[in-house]
């Protein structure tokens, strides 16, 4: 428990906000035994496949039970999932090996996410991050972060790796090592986008539908295309449409003002 708390504190840098304090209103379910997996099914509608040692779920008492399928598939040991209060997660979470960590914050209406983690990897979704259909692969000891207030449409893929190694035949060295993906606060990503390893997307940015992102995007820029390129600078977004709500615009201004203060 102490090691997990320390790991969560170290990840605050990636998440750009405080991660859950597990000393609060969380229950721990041991997913390596029948009692724990049955409790996950009865209380939260979560099915668990393969009971292996060290796998556990820390879930807030006020986590939402959603009317969709939620599955955890374990092929390794010592994997940890943290689900915060008012979290609307559903999907399939697969752990191919050992020592992975998933942290899912709440406060959203929809969190539809399928993910595969391999060994020593980390996946974080922030407060109010709304995902309508995202597929993530995290591999090579990397961290994938989707920060607070993001809005991501359906049929989106994110990878921290190419899945196979590319070798330079002059040096016999690998040239495509895995790398973290960091999606900042209040980012809007359109449908059918692909986000590749090593990419960082700045706060408030927008990525147009059907884009392929291979390089990082600064904050408050609009990008699109395959490969994606910058279309417009000094731009962001709010949820309300067709007429923008003035209160949401004020909140957007506060987001960027707080960044300037930081």
Buried (B, 14 or more C-beta within 10 A) or exposed (E): EEEBBEBBEEBEEBBBEEBBEBEEBBBBBBBBEEEBBEBBEEBBBBEBEBBBEBBBBBBBEEBBEBEEEBBBBBBBBBBBBBBBBBBBBBBBBBBBBBBBBBBBBBBBEBBBBBBBBBBBBBBBBBBBBBBBBBBBBBBBBBBBBBBBBBBBBEBBBBBBBBEEEEEEEEEEEEEBBBBBBBBBBBBBBBBBBBBBBBBBBBBBBBBBEBBBBBEEBBBBBBBBBEEBEBEEEEEBBBEEEEEEEEEEEEEBEEBBEEBEEE
